[in-house]
């Protein structure tokens, strides 16, 4: 079984890909099936998360690309900066990984929407945000959250 043990430069050509949901991309050691059907192992430094588009290298120089799988996500549409800030605050206060989407090249948001936030679907969070006056839509999409202020996301230990 081929093992991928290090990160490659973004411009490294990949021979194949591996499509993983978020709960697998936060693991640094796992057994996977590559998109071409081969079994492989991923053995990265502990605490390293994989993001959509990352490239990984094997000892023999083969590179693969990590792709985010489509998952059930909640998409919050924001029509004002105050509501957008409140949504980000309340989700961040609960240590919820979020993907922030803004209008720009390749991104077409509905008219009047200044931005959107997505997170792995959670009906309790959906209800909280609706209570703040936001629109929440449950959909299927690739989820690629912000990596966090320190690059790896939330990693310190404490009880909740």
N, C-alpha and C positions, 0 to 999 in steps of 0.2 A: 504494500500500500504506500502510495506516495505521500510525503509529509511536507506541508508548507509551514515554514518556521520563521520567516521574516517578511517584512514589508518591502515592496518594490516601489520605485519611482512611479509617479502617475502616468508618465508617458511610455512605460514599459509595455510592449505588446503582450497580450494575454492569449494563451492557447485555448482556453475555455473559461467558463465562469462557474460560480457556485451561488445559487439563489437561496437566501436565508431570511427567516423572519427575525424581528428584533430580538426576541428572547434567545436566539442562537448567536446573533452578532455581538452580544455583550459577553459571551464566553470566550476565553482565550485558549481553551483546549476542548476540541470536539471532533468526533468522527462525522464525516459528511459524504454525500454522494454528489459528485460534480455534475454539472448540467450535461456533460457528454456521457454520463453513466458510470464513470469510474469511482471507486471508493477512494477516499483520501482522509488524511488527518490534518487538523490545523493545530499547531502547537506554538502559540505566540507567548510573549512575556505576560505574566499574570497581570490582570487588570487592563490589558489593552482591548479596546472595543473595535469592532469592524464597522465601517460605514459604507454606504452605497458608493461604488466606484473605486474603493480601495483595491490595490493590487498586492498579491502575496507571492512569495518566491519559495521554491523547493531548493534543496541542496544541489540538485543538478541544473538549476537555472530555469526551470519551467515556471511560468507566471500564470496566475489565474486572476480574474476580476471578481470581486464580491458584489453581488447585486442584492438589493433589498427586495424581499418578496412582497406581493400584495397582501395586505392584512385589513382587518376590520378596524377602521379608525373613525374618530369623531372629528369633524371639521367645523370649526367655529368661524363664522363670517363676522367681521367687524366693520361697522360703518363710521365709527368715530374713534379718534385717538384715545380719548378717555376710557371708553369701553375696552379698547384693545389693551391698554396698559393695565386695567383692572383684571382682565382675563389672564394676562401674563403673570401678574402678581399672585393671584390666587392659585394658579397652577404651579408656579414656582415655589410658593410657600408650602405646597404639598409634595415637593420634589418630583413632580410629574415630568418625564421627558417630553418635550414638545418640538414640533417642526413649525417654524414660522415661515409663512408664505406671503410674499409681497408682490404687488403688480410690477411687472418688468418683462424683459425679453423672454419669450417662451411661456409666460404665465399670464393667463387671461382670467381675471376675476370678474364677477358680476358687476354691473354698473352700480356706483355708489359704495362699493366695498373697498376699503383701504388696505385690507390685509386679512389673512386667515391664519388660524393656529390649528394644528392637528395633533392628536395624541391617540394612543391605543385606546380603543373604545372602552368607556366605563360609564354606565348609566348614572351613577351617583355624581360624577363630575359633570356629566351632561346636564343633569337637573340643577346643579349649583350654578352653572353658567347661564342656563335659561333664566334662573331666578335673578341674575344680574341684568337681564334684558338682552342677552346675546342670542343669536340664531345658531343652533347646533344641528348638523346634518351627519347621519351615520352613513359611511360609504366604504368602499374598498379602494385602497391606494398603497403605494409604496411608502413606508414610514422611515424617514431618515432624520432623526431628531438632532437638535443642536448638540455639539459635542461637550458643552459645558465650559466653564471659565478656565478649567485646567486641562482641557483637551480630552479627558477620558470620561467626563460625566461625573455623576455622584458616586463617590467611593469611600467616604469616611463612615465609621461605624457609630451608630447610636440607636437606642430603642425608640420605637414609635408605638 
